[in-house]
Amino acid sequence: MGAADTGFWDFSLRLYDRPGVADACLQLQDRCGADVNLLLLGFWRAHRGFPRWEPGELARAEMAAAPVNAALRPLRQARRALRALQTHEPAAESLYRDAKALELKLEQVAQGWLAAASWISPATRDSAGDERAAAERHLQDYIAHVAPGREEAERLAAALLDAAFA
C-alpha cells in the first residue's frame, strides 16, 4: 500500500471512532447493503475538496473493490459466527480475534484499491467548498445507488452525517 493510500485509512480510523459513526455505518451495511469503505470514501473525498462523485466513478470504485469484498463477506460472516460460538467453545475467542485482525487487514487493502480507483483530476477539487455539504452529496449519491428510495437507508445516512460532523 502506497503512502497516499494510508491517508484514506488514517482518515477512516479517525472518522469511524467518532460516536455514532460505526453504528450508523454497520446498520447501513447490514440493513441496506452498503459498503462501509465506500461510505467512508465519500467522506474522505469531501474532506479532500471533491464536491461529489464524478459520473461513473462510484461504479469504478465498486468494481475495484469487488475482489477484496468477495473475500471480506464470508470472512465477516465467519467472524460473526465465531463471536456467537465463544459462549460454547473457549478456542473460538482466539479464532475470533484472528478473523477480526484478518478482516481489518482486508479492509485496509480494499481502501487502498478504492483510493486508487477514485483518483480524479485535482482540477475538479473545490478547496473552498463546504465539507459537510460535499459529504452529504457523496452520501446521498451512494445511498441512491445502493438502496434507491429506501427511507430506512436515508434515515441511517442522515444519522451517519450528523455523527460524522457532531
C-alpha angles and dihedrals in degrees: 000000000000127000092255090057094055088064090066092045094049091046090050093051091052093046094044090052093060114105111271097008098097092045093050092046093049092047090051089049097046100036103032107025096248121158108234092210091055090049090052092044090060091054091047092050090049089050089053092053103262108141097208145330113302117232110285093004097108091051090049091051092050091050092048092054096041096095093051092043089053087062095039099056098060091039090053090050091049092049091051091049090050090052090055091045093056092087090059104031124043093201090059092075093064092043090050091054091048092049091048092051091050091047091053091049090052090048088054091050090049090052091052090053092045093050090052093046095049097052111129134172116293085228089075092057122106106200091178093053128112108266094205092050091048091048089050092052091049090048095046092049092050095046090048087052099046102031109015115196095358109141092198091057091049091049092049091046090053090050090050092050092049092048092047092053100034 
